[in-house]
Amino acid sequence: MTDAASLPGQPRGGVLSGQATARAHCVLAPNPSAMTLDGTNTWIVAEPGSGSAVVVDPGPLDEGHLRHVLSTAERLGKRVDLTVLTHGHPDHAEGAARFAELSGTSVRALDPALRLGDEGLAAGDVVSTGGLEMRVVPTPGHTADSLCFHLPAEGAVLTGDTVLGRGTTVVAHPDGRLGDYLDSLRRLRSLTRDDGVSTVLPGHGPVLEDAQGVIDFYLAHRADRLAQVETAVAEGFGTASEVVAHVYADVDRSLWPAAELSVRAQLAYLAERGAGAA
């Protein structure tokens, strides 16, 4: 879910659908829009040579897409053993229950309301099947339940909507919180520094091969936008919609509703910071 379709200077990558790495295959959902870019990336993740796979974010409730994900896994010689969710937004999770029915799998997620089966997902968990190791990284901010999945063997991270392949993501106020989001970006930045993560496998848009550069870009962009919002408030732009019209004047108006969510999160963050200083 993006709040800007394209931003100058952002590193770009490739692969919108198909085999992205030795362990990750993307199936692009047919739900393109200003908010979802080319559509939702559904990921089939499996250890090379293994017959077992995990599906990350089955996507929208689109029967054709869900069946295509399952047939793609079968074509790759994989049996889907588990479905996991990066977060609960419908473009990622609405099809999960039906996909679980089609594949005969459970669904694991941070939010208990999204789970099918006894197991959830939490910080420190390792999702493993057929020799695959996929580490759960809590990354709240876009939503309260947002997770990323670290693939140590690939030097890659599946980021859902926390980091996109193009543009920047919405901090979906009030569920999403800017302070949490900045902490999550720093957590991902530490993976690039300490754990060798170089590849971003996003929930929307192309694969990115410079994870550190992308995350640094995101952190700088957030700092710039926050400063612009703070200045706008000081200049008398009092409501979120007024701030959006002033700060996001260069962004397509179709994205202003999403930008307003981020602005509300920024205003809440500034208020919290001001209260803390007082």
N, C-alpha and C positions, 0 to 999 in steps of 0.2 A: 504494500500500500504506500504509494509515493506522494510526496507533497511538492515535487518538482520533477518534471519529465526528463530534463537533461540539464546538467550543470557544467559549465566550462571547466576544463582542467581535471575532471575526474578521470582516473585511470579506467581504461576499457579492456574488456577481454573478449572471448568468443564462446561459442557453444550455447545455443538456445534450446536444442533438443538433441538427444542422442547420448553417446558415450562421452562423458566429460573427463573421467579419470579411470584408472584400472578398477576402482570399486564403486563408482557412482555413475548411474545412467539417468538422464533426465527425460521425462515425458511431459511435454508442454500441454497444459489444459487449454481448451478452446474458450477462454474467457478474457480476451484482451479488452483493455479499457484504459482510460487516463490514470486510473488508480492501480491497475494490476499490470501495467506495461504490456508485454506481449502475451501475458497470461500467467497462471500459476505454474511454477515448476514443481512437479511431483518427482521425487527421487526414489529410484530403486538402488539400494546399497547392498553390496555383497562382497565377500572375500573371493578373490580370483580362484577358480577351481572348485568352489563350494556350490552345492545345489540349493542353499538356503539364502534368503534375502529378507531385508527389512524395507518397507515402503515408508517414506517420510512425506507427510502431507498429501493424502490422496486428492485433495482439491475440492472443487465444487460438486454438488450433487448432480452430476452429468453422467448418465448411464453409459454413454458411448466412451467417455474418457476413462471411467473406472474400469470398464471391460478392456479398454486398450492398454491400460497399465498392467492388468493381469496377464493379458496375452503377450505383452512385451517381455514381462518377467519369464514367462514360459518359453518364449523364443530364445531368450538368453540362457535357458537351461536352469532357471531358478524357480524354486517354490517359495512363495511369500509366507514367512513364518510369523511376522509381526508387523503391525502398523503403529507408527508413532507420529505425534503432532508437535510442531514447533510452537503453535498457539491456536487459539480457538476462533479466529476470524473465519467467516463462512467460505471465503475463497480458498482456504487451506483445509478446513475441517468439516465442512458441511457434508461431504461425501464419505466421511470416515465410517459411519455406521453401515452404510450400504456396501462399502468396499470390504469391511470386515465380514459381512454376510457372504459376499461373493468369494472371498479368499479363505474364509474359515479361520480368521485370525482374531486375536484380541487387539484392543487399541489402548496404547499407553500415552498419557499426557500428564501435564502438571495439574491441570484443573480436573478435579474428580468428576465433574459433570460431563466431561468429554470421554471418560474412560469406558471401555468395555472389557471387563475382566477384573481381576483382583489387584493387579499391579499398576502403580502410577509411575511417575518419573520425578526425580528429585536431584538436587546437587550431589555430585559424587557418584551417581549411578553410572554403570557401564552397561550399555545394551550390547549383547553378544549373541550371535547365532552363526553356526557354521564357521567358526574361527574369526568372525568379524569382531572388531572392538570399536565401539562408538561411545564416546564419553559425553555425558550430559553436562552442559554448561548453562547455568541460570543466567538469563540476560533480560530481566524485566526492563520496561521503559516504553517500548512500542505498545505493549500491553503488559498487564501485571503477570500474565502466565507465560510470557515469551521464553523460549529455550533455544539454544543452539546445540549442535552436535559436532564434537571434535573427532576427526578421523586421524589418529596419530600416524598410522601407516602411510597416509597420503600427504601429510602436512596440509590438511584441508579442514575447513569448518563449514558445516551447513548452517546458514544463518537465518532461514525463514525471512521475516520482514525486518530483522534488526539491522542488517546491511543488505542493500539491494545491488543488483548488477548494473543499474543505471539510475541516476537521480538519488534523492535522499528520502528517508522514510518518515512517516508521520509518528509523532508522539501522541497517541490517541487519548487525549484528556477526556474524562477524568481517570479512566482506568490506567492509562499510561502516564508516567511521571518523568519529567526531564532529569531530575537528579539521579533517578534510577537508571535512566538511559545512558547518561554520561558515564556512570560507574560501569555499566555493561560494556560500553565501547572500550573503556580502559582495561576491562577484564579480557576482552578479545585482543586488545593491543598487547597484553602480556603474553598471550599465546603465540603471537608472531615473534616476540622477542625471546621468550624462554622455551618454547616448545616447537619451534620450527614451522609454524603455520604460514604458508605462503599463498594458498588458494582459497578463494571464497566461492562456495556453492550456494547461491542465493535462492530465495523463494520466488523472486521475479527478476527477469533480465538475465544477461549473459554471465557466464563464469568469469571471475576476475583472478588474474595471476599475480597480483601485487597486493596481498592482504594488508600488509603494513601501510602501504601508501594510501589505500582506500580508507582505512580506519583513521589514519592521520588526517585525511581530507575531511572525513565526517566530523572529527573533533574540532577542526578549524572552522568548518562551516557552521557548526552549532554555536561556537563562540562568536562568530561574526553575526549570525542571526540574533543571538541573545543581546549583543551590544546594540544592534539596530532597533530591536524591540524596546530596550531600555531607553534609548534616545527618543524614540517615538512617544513613549509615555511621558518623558520629561518635556516634550514639545506640545503636549496637550491632547494627544490622540488617546481618548479615554477608554474606548471599548475595543474588544478583540477584533470586531469587524473593521473598525477604523484603522487599527494597527495593520491588519492584513492588507487593506487597500493601499496603505502607505509603504509598508516594508516589502510586500510581495507584488508590487506594481509591475515588475518585469516577468512575472510568472503567469502562465495561461490561467484565465479566470475560471476555467473548469476545475482547477485544482485549489481554488480559494477555500472551499468548504473544508478540505483536508488541511490546508495551511492554517485555518482558524483553530482546528484542534491543537495543532502544534503551538500556536500563539497563546492559546489558553493555558497550555502546559508551561510555556515560558513565563507568562504573567504569574502563575501560581508559584513557580520556582523563584522568581524575583521577590515575591511577597514573603515566601518562606525565608529566603536569604536575608531580607530586610528585617524580619522578625528576629532571626537568629542574631543579627548584628546588634539589635536593640537590647 
